[in-house]
Amino acid sequence: MKDVYYKRLLDNASDLIWAMDLEGRIIYVNGRISEWGYDKDEMMGKPLLDILNITHMGKKVSEPAEPGVTRKFDMQLQDNTGRLHRVVVSSSPLQDDDGQIVGSMGIIHDVTATHNLEEKLKHEERLASLGRLATGIAHEIRNPLSSVKMNLDILSGRPGLDGRELEHFTIAREGVANLERIVTEFLDYAKPTPLTMRRHNLHKVVEETVAMARPYWEEGGVVVSRNFGRNIPTSLFDKGKIQQALLNVLINAIQASKNGGLVEIETTMSSPNSVEVVVVDHGEGISDENLKFVFDPFFTTKQQGTGLGLSIVSSIMKNHNGSISMATKYGEGTRVTLEFPVR
């Protein structure tokens, strides 16, 4: 009776528990192995290290545990379904009744969720630090920039300026205007303004945003199609902010499209309490290397740009208790989804 109880206890444990002989072959594994995509009975007699595909070894050890040696280390494993797991592995000697070492036993504790949460917190701390730095820089720049702009306006109004001088003043004023835009983006990212929540018709807001982007899609020869879902209720959101977010995503999609390309905008109820606006382009897509950085501030692949656009979009969606997500296939296009609650 006790044997059945202990066996059930091990099988229902939250960790993966295993034992192997001196040749490294599995002699026991608990029921948790099924969550890794393996059949428990088929695992018997197979080498443990052939099953658990090690993709990354942590700093605590430099080699797998050997029978008879007690060790604890962290690593990244890939299961039979292709999923990656961040784990802590504890291994100790397995002895028989006479005290002879007959193999080793161990526990694999999955810490993926904890690891991801820690990485997310570190990432948010870095972004907060960058935000504070951007705010300080932007405020320091804004005052002298306003002075430069004012003096340029005064000087450009002097009588007797010839065409060449006026051209130089125009270039300088355009440069100041560009700097003001960059400073404003810094402040929008670092210190978002309070939301002005009103109830709006989402489809009307989308149409107005498409109209704002007209110079971009006309110049690029891009067609923008709309596919609006039925029964989308009016929603409570900051119209200016949602338009800013959608316009940023839409312009990115247009610029990623080839001449004569198609950008699709779809709206749908993702759940009874939330709505999605999806923007799809059929451009080159985003490489895996760049995809993980697209929402980071100051990251951009464009020759001109601050790299704050998608960071600001992400901030706007978070302030609406919503989210932005991106799916892309390099060489085929990108799908960006803005989701926020219907209230």
Secondary structure, 3 states (H helix, E strand, C coil): CHHHHHHHHHHCCCCEEEEEECCCEEEEECHHHHHHCCCHHHHCCCEHHHHCEEEEECCCCCCCCCCCCCEEEEEEEECCCCCEEEEEEEEEEEECCCCCEEEEEEEEEECHHHHHHHHHHHHHHHHHHHHHHHHHHHHHHHHHHHHHHHHHHHHHCCCCCCHHHHHHHHHHHHHHHHHHHHHHHHHHHHCCCCCCCEEECHHHHHHHHHHHCHHHHHHCCCEEEEECCCCCCCEEECHHHHHHHHHHHHHHHHHHCCCCCEEEEEEEEEECCEEEEEEEECCCCCCHHHHCCCCCCCCCCCCCCCCCHHHHHHHHHHHCCCEEEEEEECCCEEEEEEEEECC
